[in-house]
Amino acid sequence: MKIKLSEDYTKTPGGRLSSTGKYSAETFRDKMLIPKLEEAISKKEKLIIDFDGLYGCGISFLEETFGGLIRKGFTIKDILNNIEFISNEDNTIIPNIMKSIKG
């Protein structure tokens, strides 16, 4: 199970809330990520999220997406045990995700 943001969502993710734009973190989290994560948890599979191929990915997008999972009731364990992050082109993405989920 995999989400490649640049192909499955957009090459230009941005904005925290859906009211701020078409490709917001809130829309990605609620419409794409949560259903896939719930499926991965139920099937005991890893969900691979690939950030390569983007034209950039802001901290606010990452925080709303992954910090938002915590606020929606997922645990750090849910995220770390069921999601594998790939970011070969930007070495700041994964550390920023970890900061977002660990507070």
Order of alpha helices (4+ residues) and beta strands (2+ residues): beta-alpha-alpha-beta-alpha-alpha-alpha-beta-alpha
